[in-house]
Amino acid sequence: MKKRIYVDFTYLIMLAASFGAVIILGAVVAPVIFHSDKILVDMTLDHYHSGVLMGEVFHRFSYWLYVVASGVLLYEAAMYKMGQRDAIAFASAVTVVFSSLMFSAVYSPKILSMQAIGVEATQSDTFQNIHMASELDFKILAVGLIVLFIRRLMLLRLS
């Protein structure tokens, strides 16, 4: 039981850090990058180049999301095997895994490939739809992470 507390604590830290990263990337980093004209006086980035920078940030963050998805799968499978089954934890874990994988394996690569084509590709309806879907997916990921964190914390307190 003593070793398990370290695993539980590590899992909760991973969930909380991931939630924090999603919030910071969406609410702090993206607005700064896309509104650089208000910060930089001598040099400003156009919307396309700001998007390229933001795309690289999200591309790098995608590697972490693969770790998160794997960690959630392993931990929740272990909890299931140990008989600690909970519908809320299961639903939020599924949400976290699928939204992480959708963002990392589908949306980010598609956005980056369209950016590589050029400005014209990023002004298309297809790009706008993919971008909006990725933003929605990122918000769903944030909700899934916070719900899973809170539920696992509650379940640990009850045990």
N, CA, C and O atoms as a DFTB+ gen file, in Angstrom:
636 C
 N C O
     1  1       0.815      -1.198       0.000
     2  2       0.000       0.000       0.000
     3  2       0.857       1.261       0.000
     4  3       0.464       2.283      -0.562
     5  1       2.033       1.190       0.632
     6  2       2.874       2.364       0.747
     7  2       3.424       2.813      -0.608
     8  3       3.496       4.012      -0.879
     9  1       3.811       1.859      -1.461
    10  2       4.329       2.204      -2.787
    11  2       3.225       2.760      -3.680
    12  3       3.488       3.593      -4.548
    13  1       2.009       2.310      -3.473
    14  2       0.905       2.751      -4.315
    15  2       0.612       4.237      -4.145
    16  3       0.148       4.885      -5.084
    17  1       0.872       4.778      -2.974
    18  2       0.601       6.193      -2.754
    19  2       1.476       7.056      -3.664
    20  3       1.059       8.130      -4.096
    21  1       2.676       6.587      -3.950
    22  2       3.558       7.326      -4.859
    23  2       3.034       7.277      -6.294
    24  3       3.136       8.254      -7.035
    25  1       2.488       6.155      -6.668
    26  2       1.890       6.027      -7.999
    27  2       0.657       6.925      -8.102
    28  3       0.477       7.637      -9.090
    29  1      -0.184       6.884      -7.075
    30  2      -1.383       7.731      -7.059
    31  2      -1.010       9.209      -7.106
    32  3      -1.603       9.987      -7.854
    33  1      -0.038       9.577      -6.314
    34  2       0.396      10.978      -6.269
    35  2       0.976      11.416      -7.615
    36  3       0.683      12.513      -8.089
    37  1       1.779      10.582      -8.217
    38  2       2.360      10.888      -9.528
    39  2       1.267      11.044     -10.571
    40  3       1.322      11.947     -11.405
    41  1       0.281      10.170     -10.525
    42  2      -0.848      10.238     -11.458
    43  2      -1.610      11.547     -11.296
    44  3      -1.923      12.213     -12.283
    45  1      -1.908      11.913     -10.058
    46  2      -2.639      13.157      -9.806
    47  2      -1.827      14.380     -10.239
    48  3      -2.383      15.337     -10.779
    49  1      -0.528      14.349     -10.005
    50  2       0.333      15.460     -10.439
    51  2       0.331      15.552     -11.961
    52  3       0.278      16.652     -12.511
    53  1       0.388      14.413     -12.646
    54  2       0.365      14.416     -14.108
    55  2      -0.941      15.018     -14.627
    56  3      -0.929      15.818     -15.564
    57  1      -2.059      14.638     -14.023
    58  2      -3.354      15.179     -14.443
    59  2      -3.439      16.681     -14.186
    60  3      -3.886      17.439     -15.046
    61  1      -3.012      17.101     -13.012
    62  2      -3.092      18.522     -12.656
    63  2      -2.152      19.356     -13.529
    64  3      -2.527      20.434     -13.990
    65  1      -0.942      18.862     -13.755
    66  2       0.012      19.589     -14.595
    67  2      -0.493      19.687     -16.028
    68  3      -0.323      20.715     -16.684
    69  1      -1.103      18.629     -16.504
    70  2      -1.639      18.636     -17.868
    71  2      -2.795      19.617     -17.994
    72  3      -2.893      20.345     -18.982
    73  1      -3.668      19.637     -16.996
    74  2      -4.762      20.610     -16.996
    75  2      -4.207      22.031     -16.994
    76  3      -4.675      22.891     -17.741
    77  1      -3.213      22.266     -16.155
    78  2      -2.577      23.578     -16.098
    79  2      -1.958      23.961     -17.431
    80  3      -2.073      25.107     -17.864
    81  1      -1.307      23.017     -18.080
    82  2      -0.683      23.289     -19.373
    83  2      -1.721      23.615     -20.429
    84  3      -1.520      24.522     -21.237
    85  1      -2.822      22.890     -20.433
    86  2      -3.892      23.155     -21.405
    87  2      -4.453      24.561     -21.193
    88  3      -4.680      25.291     -22.159
    89  1      -4.673      24.937     -19.952
    90  2      -5.201      26.267     -19.650
    91  2      -4.192      27.347     -20.041
    92  3      -4.565      28.339     -20.667
    93  1      -2.943      27.170     -19.686
    94  2      -1.913      28.168     -20.002
    95  2      -1.724      28.310     -21.505
    96  3      -1.621      29.426     -22.013
    97  1      -1.676      27.191     -22.222
    98  2      -1.507      27.266     -23.675
    99  2      -2.690      27.967     -24.335
   100  3      -2.506      28.797     -25.225
   101  1      -3.891      27.635     -23.905
   102  2      -5.072      28.209     -24.536
   103  2      -5.385      29.624     -24.113
   104  3      -5.823      30.433     -24.931
   105  1      -5.167      29.941     -22.839
   106  2      -5.584      31.246     -22.325
   107  2      -4.456      32.276     -22.248
   108  3      -4.721      33.477     -22.195
   109  1      -3.207      31.822     -22.240
   110  2      -2.092      32.760     -22.104
   111  2      -1.207      32.780     -23.344
   112  3      -0.996      33.836     -23.940
   113  1      -0.693      31.631     -23.730
   114  2       0.272      31.579     -24.826
   115  2      -0.354      31.976     -26.160
   116  3       0.190      32.820     -26.871
   117  1      -1.477      31.383     -26.499
   118  2      -2.106      31.681     -27.800
   119  2      -2.460      33.162     -27.956
   120  3      -2.158      33.739     -29.001
   121  1      -3.087      33.799     -26.963
   122  2      -3.374      35.221     -27.134
   123  2      -2.117      36.088     -27.277
   124  3      -2.116      37.059     -28.035
   125  1      -1.062      35.744     -26.561
   126  2       0.184      36.513     -26.682
   127  2       0.771      36.358     -28.080
   128  3       1.180      37.341     -28.698
   129  1       0.812      35.127     -28.575
   130  2       1.370      34.878     -29.906
   131  2       0.541      35.577     -30.983
   132  3       1.093      36.223     -31.874
   133  1      -0.772      35.448     -30.903
   134  2      -1.626      36.000     -31.957
   135  2      -1.859      37.507     -31.851
   136  3      -2.369      38.120     -32.789
   137  1      -1.493      38.106     -30.725
   138  2      -1.619      39.556     -30.573
   139  2      -0.260      40.184     -30.313
   140  3      -0.125      41.092     -29.493
   141  1       0.744      39.687     -31.025
   142  2       2.108      40.192     -30.848
   143  2       2.234      41.649     -31.260
   144  3       3.141      42.344     -30.801
   145  1       1.342      42.118     -32.113
   146  2       1.398      43.514     -32.550
   147  2       1.182      44.488     -31.395
   148  3       1.621      45.636     -31.464
   149  1       0.513      44.044     -30.342
   150  2       0.293      44.899     -29.174
   151  2       1.495      44.888     -28.229
   152  3       1.613      45.755     -27.362
   153  1       2.383      43.909     -28.396
   154  2       3.534      43.755     -27.513
   155  2       4.816      44.242     -28.190
   156  3       5.589      44.998     -27.602
   157  1       5.032      43.801     -29.428
   158  2       6.234      44.164     -30.169
   159  2       6.019      45.491     -30.894
   160  3       5.033      45.665     -31.610
   161  1       6.924      46.393     -30.708
   162  2       6.786      47.699     -31.333
   163  2       7.469      47.719     -32.703
   164  3       6.868      48.139     -33.691
   165  1       8.703      47.272     -32.759
   166  2       9.490      47.343     -33.991
   167  2       9.207      46.211     -34.962
   168  3       9.465      46.335     -36.159
   169  1       8.680      45.116     -34.454
   170  2       8.487      43.942     -35.295
   171  2       7.153      43.293     -34.942
   172  3       6.845      43.096     -33.767
   173  1       6.387      42.972     -35.933
   174  2       5.131      42.263     -35.673
   175  2       5.045      41.044     -36.591
   176  3       5.604      41.023     -37.687
   177  1       4.346      40.063     -36.119
   178  2       4.127      38.846     -36.896
   179  2       2.745      38.918     -37.527
   180  3       1.784      39.344     -36.886
   181  1       2.650      38.506     -38.769
   182  2       1.322      38.431     -39.366
   183  2       0.609      37.195     -38.821
   184  3       1.221      36.359     -38.156
   185  1      -0.661      37.089     -39.103
   186  2      -1.482      36.006     -38.540
   187  2      -0.955      34.624     -38.948
   188  3      -0.966      33.693     -38.143
   189  1      -0.500      34.494     -40.183
   190  2       0.018      33.211     -40.662
   191  2       1.250      32.788     -39.865
   192  3       1.327      31.647     -39.409
   193  1       2.208      33.689     -39.693
   194  2       3.440      33.338     -38.983
   195  2       3.187      33.122     -37.486
   196  3       3.848      32.300     -36.850
   197  1       2.243      33.854     -36.941
   198  2       1.845      33.588     -35.553
   199  2       1.275      32.180     -35.434
   200  3       1.543      31.469     -34.465
   201  1       0.487      31.787     -36.430
   202  2      -0.081      30.436     -36.449
   203  2       0.976      29.358     -36.578
   204  3       0.861      28.289     -35.979
   205  1       2.012      29.641     -37.366
   206  2       3.112      28.680     -37.504
   207  2       3.808      28.489     -36.157
   208  3       4.111      27.362     -35.766
   209  1       4.060      29.590     -35.449
   210  2       4.674      29.486     -34.114
   211  2       3.781      28.706     -33.152
   212  3       4.248      27.816     -32.440
   213  1       2.510      29.043     -33.138
   214  2       1.577      28.360     -32.241
   215  2       1.458      26.882     -32.611
   216  3       1.351      26.021     -31.738
   217  1       1.479      26.598     -33.910
   218  2       1.441      25.209     -34.352
   219  2       2.614      24.405     -33.832
   220  3       2.462      23.243     -33.455
   221  1       3.780      25.020     -33.811
   222  2       4.975      24.338     -33.288
   223  2       4.855      24.107     -31.779
   224  3       5.263      23.062     -31.272
   225  1       4.300      25.077     -31.074
   226  2       4.086      24.907     -29.633
   227  2       3.155      23.714     -29.384
   228  3       3.444      22.855     -28.551
   229  1       2.038      23.673     -30.113
   230  2       1.099      22.568     -29.936
   231  2       1.674      21.243     -30.411
   232  3       1.362      20.197     -29.842
   233  1       2.510      21.271     -31.447
   234  2       3.168      20.045     -31.919
   235  2       4.047      19.469     -30.814
   236  3       4.023      18.264     -30.563
   237  1       4.805      20.310     -30.167
   238  2       5.667      19.841     -29.066
   239  2       4.843      19.376     -27.870
   240  3       5.199      18.402     -27.207
   241  1       3.750      20.068     -27.595
   242  2       2.876      19.662     -26.497
   243  2       2.212      18.318     -26.785
   244  3       1.855      17.588     -25.860
   245  1       2.046      17.992     -28.059
   246  2       1.434      16.716     -28.446
   247  2       2.218      15.523     -27.913
   248  3       1.629      14.495     -27.579
   249  1       3.540      15.649     -27.830
   250  2       4.341      14.552     -27.280
   251  2       3.945      14.286     -25.829
   252  3       3.839      13.133     -25.411
   253  1       3.728      15.353     -25.066
   254  2       3.291      15.190     -23.682
   255  2       1.911      14.536     -23.628
   256  3       1.646      13.706     -22.757
   257  1       1.040      14.911     -24.557
   258  2      -0.304      14.333     -24.555
   259  2      -0.280      12.830     -24.831
   260  3      -1.137      12.099     -24.336
   261  1       0.686      12.364     -25.610
   262  2       0.837      10.916     -25.791
   263  2       1.216      10.257     -24.467
   264  3       0.726       9.172     -24.151
   265  1       2.076      10.899     -23.699
   266  2       2.453      10.384     -22.375
   267  2       1.234      10.363     -21.457
   268  3       1.010       9.386     -20.743
   269  1       0.455      11.430     -21.476
   270  2      -0.753      11.515     -20.644
   271  2      -1.740      10.414     -21.013
   272  3      -2.260       9.728     -20.134
   273  1      -2.001      10.241     -22.297
   274  2      -2.936       9.200     -22.735
   275  2      -2.454       7.821     -22.287
   276  3      -3.247       7.008     -21.812
   277  1      -1.173       7.564     -22.435
   278  2      -0.612       6.270     -22.013
   279  2      -0.714       6.106     -20.504
   280  3      -1.086       5.037     -20.019
   281  1      -0.388       7.150     -19.762
   282  2      -0.464       7.086     -18.301
   283  2      -1.877       6.859     -17.808
   284  3      -2.100       6.076     -16.885
   285  1      -2.827       7.538     -18.416
   286  2      -4.231       7.358     -18.024
   287  2      -4.684       5.934     -18.338
   288  3      -5.343       5.295     -17.518
   289  1      -4.333       5.441     -19.516
   290  2      -4.701       4.059     -19.873
   291  2      -4.130       3.054     -18.874
   292  3      -4.849       2.173     -18.404
   293  1      -2.853       3.180     -18.551
   294  2      -2.212       2.236     -17.632
   295  2      -2.801       2.319     -16.223
   296  3      -3.130       1.298     -15.620
   297  1      -2.929       3.519     -15.716
   298  2      -3.424       3.691     -14.351
   299  2      -4.870       3.226     -14.226
   300  3      -5.214       2.488     -13.303
   301  1      -5.704       3.658     -15.149
   302  2      -7.122       3.292     -15.064
   303  2      -7.329       1.797     -15.293
   304  3      -8.233       1.208     -14.700
   305  1      -6.520       1.179     -16.131
   306  2      -6.601      -0.277     -16.320
   307  2      -6.203      -0.997     -15.032
   308  3      -6.819      -1.994     -14.655
   309  1      -5.179      -0.490     -14.367
   310  2      -4.756      -1.092     -13.096
   311  2      -5.839      -0.944     -12.034
   312  3      -6.094      -1.872     -11.266
   313  1      -6.472       0.221     -11.992
   314  2      -7.551       0.442     -11.024
   315  2      -8.741      -0.472     -11.321
   316  3      -9.371      -1.003     -10.406
   317  1      -9.036      -0.646     -12.590
   318  2     -10.132      -1.532     -12.989
   319  2      -9.826      -2.971     -12.570
   320  3     -10.686      -3.678     -12.046
   321  1      -8.593      -3.380     -12.811
   322  2      -8.185      -4.745     -12.469
   323  2      -8.213      -4.968     -10.953
   324  3      -8.480      -6.076     -10.487
   325  1      -7.936      -3.909     -10.191
   326  2      -7.952      -4.010      -8.723
   327  2      -9.365      -3.913      -8.156
   328  3      -9.555      -3.993      -6.942
   329  1     -10.355      -3.740      -9.027
   330  2     -11.731      -3.690      -8.576
   331  2     -12.227      -2.302      -8.221
   332  3     -13.339      -2.149      -7.716
   333  1     -11.419      -1.296      -8.478
   334  2     -11.835       0.080      -8.189
   335  2     -12.468       0.680      -9.433
   336  3     -11.862       1.483     -10.141
   337  1     -13.691       0.271      -9.675
   338  2     -14.416       0.714     -10.865
   339  2     -15.328       1.875     -10.493
   340  3     -16.043       1.827      -9.492
   341  1     -15.289       2.907     -11.308
   342  2     -16.107       4.081     -11.058
   343  2     -16.528       4.649     -12.405
   344  3     -15.692       4.876     -13.280
   345  1     -17.822       4.875     -12.566
   346  2     -18.349       5.330     -13.862
   347  2     -17.830       6.717     -14.244
   348  3     -17.517       6.961     -15.409
   349  1     -17.739       7.615     -13.283
   350  2     -17.265       8.973     -13.586
   351  2     -15.796       8.953     -13.972
   352  3     -15.401       9.597     -14.944
   353  1     -14.986       8.221     -13.222
   354  2     -13.558       8.120     -13.545
   355  2     -13.367       7.461     -14.909
   356  3     -12.516       7.883     -15.691
   357  1     -14.157       6.432     -15.190
   358  2     -14.046       5.750     -16.476
   359  2     -14.406       6.691     -17.626
   360  3     -13.674       6.777     -18.612
   361  1     -15.524       7.391     -17.501
   362  2     -15.973       8.291     -18.574
   363  2     -14.976       9.423     -18.801
   364  3     -14.673       9.768     -19.943
   365  1     -14.474       9.992     -17.726
   366  2     -13.518      11.089     -17.895
   367  2     -12.174      10.574     -18.407
   368  3     -11.495      11.280     -19.154
   369  1     -11.777       9.370     -18.025
   370  2     -10.535       8.788     -18.549
   371  2     -10.647       8.536     -20.046
   372  3      -9.715       8.817     -20.799
   373  1     -11.789       8.006     -20.477
   374  2     -12.021       7.793     -21.910
   375  2     -11.979       9.130     -22.647
   376  3     -11.405       9.228     -23.731
   377  1     -12.582      10.148     -22.060
   378  2     -12.572      11.485     -22.658
   379  2     -11.151      12.013     -22.794
   380  3     -10.783      12.543     -23.842
   381  1     -10.356      11.871     -21.748
   382  2      -8.970      12.349     -21.770
   383  2      -8.156      11.603     -22.826
   384  3      -7.424      12.222     -23.598
   385  1      -8.281      10.295     -22.860
   386  2      -7.498       9.501     -23.820
   387  2      -7.882       9.850     -25.258
   388  3      -7.014      10.117     -26.090
   389  1      -9.178       9.848     -25.544
   390  2      -9.598      10.118     -26.921
   391  2      -9.318      11.553     -27.349
   392  3      -8.881      11.781     -28.476
   393  1      -9.559      12.517     -26.481
   394  2      -9.294      13.903     -26.879
   395  2      -7.796      14.163     -26.999
   396  3      -7.379      14.939     -27.859
   397  1      -6.981      13.538     -26.161
   398  2      -5.522      13.668     -26.293
   399  2      -5.048      13.096     -27.620
   400  3      -4.263      13.719     -28.335
   401  1      -5.531      11.912     -27.937
   402  2      -5.111      11.269     -29.187
   403  2      -5.654      11.993     -30.411
   404  3      -4.959      12.100     -31.422
   405  1      -6.869      12.485     -30.339
   406  2      -7.418      13.257     -31.465
   407  2      -6.601      14.520     -31.698
   408  3      -6.285      14.858     -32.839
   409  1      -6.263      15.211     -30.628
   410  2      -5.497      16.438     -30.775
   411  2      -4.092      16.147     -31.305
   412  3      -3.613      16.827     -32.214
   413  1      -3.443      15.145     -30.739
   414  2      -2.050      14.856     -31.086
   415  2      -1.881      14.134     -32.414
   416  3      -0.946      14.415     -33.165
   417  1      -2.776      13.213     -32.701
   418  2      -2.596      12.367     -33.888
   419  2      -3.413      12.809     -35.093
   420  3      -3.137      12.385     -36.215
   421  1      -4.417      13.655     -34.875
   422  2      -5.272      14.061     -35.995
   423  2      -5.172      15.559     -36.255
   424  3      -4.728      15.982     -37.322
   425  1      -5.585      16.353     -35.282
   426  2      -5.688      17.792     -35.521
   427  2      -4.337      18.467     -35.731
   428  3      -4.153      19.188     -36.711
   429  1      -3.395      18.243     -34.825
   430  2      -2.086      18.904     -34.964
   431  2      -1.395      18.566     -36.281
   432  3      -0.940      19.479     -36.969
   433  1      -1.298      17.285     -36.662
   434  2      -0.647      16.989     -37.951
   435  2      -1.362      17.610     -39.149
   436  3      -0.711      18.085     -40.080
   437  1      -2.703      17.609     -39.131
   438  2      -3.436      18.205     -40.256
   439  2      -3.204      19.708     -40.334
   440  3      -3.011      20.253     -41.421
   441  1      -3.224      20.373     -39.192
   442  2      -2.994      21.818     -39.175
   443  2      -1.579      22.125     -39.643
   444  3      -1.374      23.037     -40.443
   445  1      -0.612      21.377     -39.154
   446  2       0.781      21.616     -39.555
   447  2       0.994      21.352     -41.046
   448  3       1.727      22.086     -41.709
   449  1       0.363      20.321     -41.566
   450  2       0.534      20.036     -43.000
   451  2      -0.108      21.120     -43.857
   452  3       0.417      21.467     -44.915
   453  1      -1.222      21.650     -43.415
   454  2      -1.857      22.733     -44.174
   455  2      -1.044      24.021     -44.069
   456  3      -0.975      24.788     -45.028
   457  1      -0.430      24.263     -42.915
   458  2       0.437      25.427     -42.773
   459  2       1.657      25.309     -43.667
   460  3       2.140      26.310     -44.196
   461  1       2.155      24.100     -43.838
   462  2       3.330      23.886     -44.689
   463  2       3.026      24.188     -46.154
   464  3       3.928      24.543     -46.913
   465  1       1.779      24.050     -46.550
   466  2       1.374      24.358     -47.933
   467  2       1.476      25.858     -48.189
   468  3       1.889      26.286     -49.267
   469  1       1.097      26.648     -47.194
   470  2       1.193      28.093     -47.347
   471  2      -0.011      28.830     -46.814
   472  3      -0.945      28.232     -46.280
   473  1       0.027      30.148     -46.970
   474  2      -1.011      31.028     -46.445
   475  2      -2.377      30.694     -47.012
   476  3      -3.374      30.716     -46.290
   477  1      -2.431      30.388     -48.292
   478  2      -3.718      30.123     -48.940
   479  2      -4.442      28.950     -48.288
   480  3      -5.659      28.985     -48.107
   481  1      -3.692      27.920     -47.940
   482  2      -4.307      26.736     -47.323
   483  2      -4.896      27.069     -45.957
   484  3      -5.912      26.497     -45.562
   485  1      -4.259      27.996     -45.231
   486  2      -4.759      28.339     -43.891
   487  2      -5.952      29.279     -43.934
   488  3      -6.571      29.545     -42.904
   489  1      -6.277      29.780     -45.108
   490  2      -7.430      30.656     -45.238
   491  2      -8.649      29.925     -45.798
   492  3      -9.681      30.542     -46.065
   493  1      -8.529      28.623     -45.972
   494  2      -9.629      27.836     -46.524
   495  2     -10.647      27.479     -45.449
   496  3     -10.355      27.532     -44.255
   497  1     -11.835      27.118     -45.888
   498  2     -12.876      26.673     -44.958
   499  2     -12.475      25.381     -44.259
   500  3     -12.794      25.180     -43.088
   501  1     -11.782      24.515     -44.970
   502  2     -11.329      23.250     -44.385
   503  2     -10.416      23.516     -43.195
   504  3     -10.581      22.918     -42.132
   505  1      -9.454      24.417     -43.378
   506  2      -8.539      24.758     -42.287
   507  2      -9.312      25.348     -41.108
   508  3      -9.074      24.979     -39.958
   509  1     -10.219      26.246     -41.391
   510  2     -10.995      26.876     -40.323
   511  2     -11.804      25.836     -39.543
   512  3     -11.897      25.905     -38.318
   513  1     -12.383      24.882     -40.257
   514  2     -13.162      23.827     -39.591
   515  2     -12.278      22.933     -38.738
   516  3     -12.648      22.587     -37.616
   517  1     -11.112      22.555     -39.257
   518  2     -10.180      21.730     -38.483
   519  2      -9.698      22.500     -37.257
   520  3      -9.601      21.941     -36.164
   521  1      -9.403      23.763     -37.440
   522  2      -8.929      24.586     -36.330
   523  2      -9.998      24.721     -35.246
   524  3      -9.700      24.595     -34.059
   525  1     -11.238      24.977     -35.653
   526  2     -12.326      25.078     -34.672
   527  2     -12.538      23.754     -33.941
   528  3     -12.779      23.737     -32.734
   529  1     -12.447      22.654     -34.673
   530  2     -12.604      21.336     -34.045
   531  2     -11.475      21.075     -33.049
   532  3     -11.705      20.502     -31.984
   533  1     -10.260      21.492     -33.393
   534  2      -9.134      21.285     -32.473
   535  2      -9.295      22.131     -31.213
   536  3      -8.946      21.685     -30.120
   537  1      -9.819      23.347     -31.357
   538  2     -10.076      24.184     -30.183
   539  2     -11.129      23.547     -29.281
   540  3     -10.980      23.528     -28.059
   541  1     -12.185      23.029     -29.884
   542  2     -13.227      22.347     -29.116
   543  2     -12.657      21.111     -28.422
   544  3     -12.955      20.862     -27.254
   545  1     -11.849      20.348     -29.129
   546  2     -11.217      19.160     -28.564
   547  2     -10.336      19.531     -27.377
   548  3     -10.318      18.819     -26.373
   549  1      -9.604      20.642     -27.484
   550  2      -8.732      21.094     -26.399
   551  2      -9.553      21.457     -25.160
   552  3      -9.131      21.193     -24.034
   553  1     -10.719      22.061     -25.367
   554  2     -11.599      22.407     -24.249
   555  2     -12.181      21.151     -23.614
   556  3     -12.285      21.063     -22.390
   557  1     -12.559      20.186     -24.436
   558  2     -13.060      18.910     -23.914
   559  2     -11.968      18.210     -23.116
   560  3     -12.243      17.620     -22.071
   561  1     -10.733      18.275     -23.602
   562  2      -9.594      17.693     -22.879
   563  2      -9.452      18.346     -21.504
   564  3      -9.246      17.649     -20.511
   565  1      -9.559      19.660     -21.437
   566  2      -9.437      20.361     -20.156
   567  2     -10.517      19.896     -19.175
   568  3     -10.224      19.643     -18.006
   569  1     -11.742      19.784     -19.639
   570  2     -12.832      19.334     -18.771
   571  2     -12.581      17.892     -18.318
   572  3     -12.741      17.570     -17.141
   573  1     -12.188      17.031     -19.254
   574  2     -11.908      15.644     -18.903
   575  2     -10.800      15.520     -17.866
   576  3     -10.898      14.716     -16.938
   577  1      -9.751      16.312     -18.023
   578  2      -8.626      16.261     -17.073
   579  2      -9.044      16.708     -15.675
   580  3      -8.690      16.067     -14.686
   581  1      -9.789      17.795     -15.590
   582  2     -10.163      18.301     -14.266
   583  2     -11.177      17.386     -13.588
   584  3     -11.123      17.191     -12.373
   585  1     -12.096      16.827     -14.361
   586  2     -13.073      15.894     -13.776
   587  2     -12.359      14.628     -13.292
   588  3     -12.632      14.140     -12.195
   589  1     -11.448      14.102     -14.108
   590  2     -10.710      12.896     -13.706
   591  2      -9.852      13.165     -12.470
   592  3      -9.794      12.339     -11.559
   593  1      -9.189      14.318     -12.439
   594  2      -8.376      14.681     -11.273
   595  2      -9.228      14.734     -10.006
   596  3      -8.875      14.132      -8.992
   597  1     -10.332      15.444     -10.064
   598  2     -11.190      15.599      -8.882
   599  2     -11.779      14.259      -8.455
   600  3     -11.828      13.948      -7.265
   601  1     -12.223      13.469      -9.424
   602  2     -12.840      12.183      -9.077
   603  2     -11.823      11.229      -8.458
   604  3     -12.121      10.567      -7.465
   605  1     -10.633      11.155      -9.032
   606  2      -9.610      10.264      -8.463
   607  2      -9.182      10.739      -7.078
   608  3      -8.902       9.922      -6.201
   609  1      -9.130      12.035      -6.879
   610  2      -8.801      12.569      -5.556
   611  2      -9.880      12.191      -4.558
   612  3      -9.574      11.798      -3.432
   613  1     -11.145      12.305      -4.959
   614  2     -12.257      11.919      -4.083
   615  2     -12.194      10.426      -3.749
   616  3     -12.389      10.029      -2.600
   617  1     -11.920       9.608      -4.763
   618  2     -11.870       8.158      -4.538
   619  2     -10.699       7.764      -3.649
   620  3     -10.811       6.822      -2.864
   621  1      -9.588       8.463      -3.757
   622  2      -8.443       8.181      -2.888
   623  2      -8.765       8.544      -1.448
   624  3      -8.346       7.855      -0.518
   625  1      -9.501       9.615      -1.267
   626  2      -9.858      10.042       0.076
   627  2     -10.824       9.058       0.737
   628  3     -10.790       8.854       1.950
   629  1     -11.685       8.452      -0.084
   630  2     -12.656       7.498       0.457
   631  2     -12.029       6.159       0.807
   632  3     -12.551       5.424       1.645
   633  1     -10.901       5.838       0.161
   634  2     -10.295       4.516       0.417
   635  2      -9.358       4.517       1.597
   636  3      -8.780       3.481       1.928
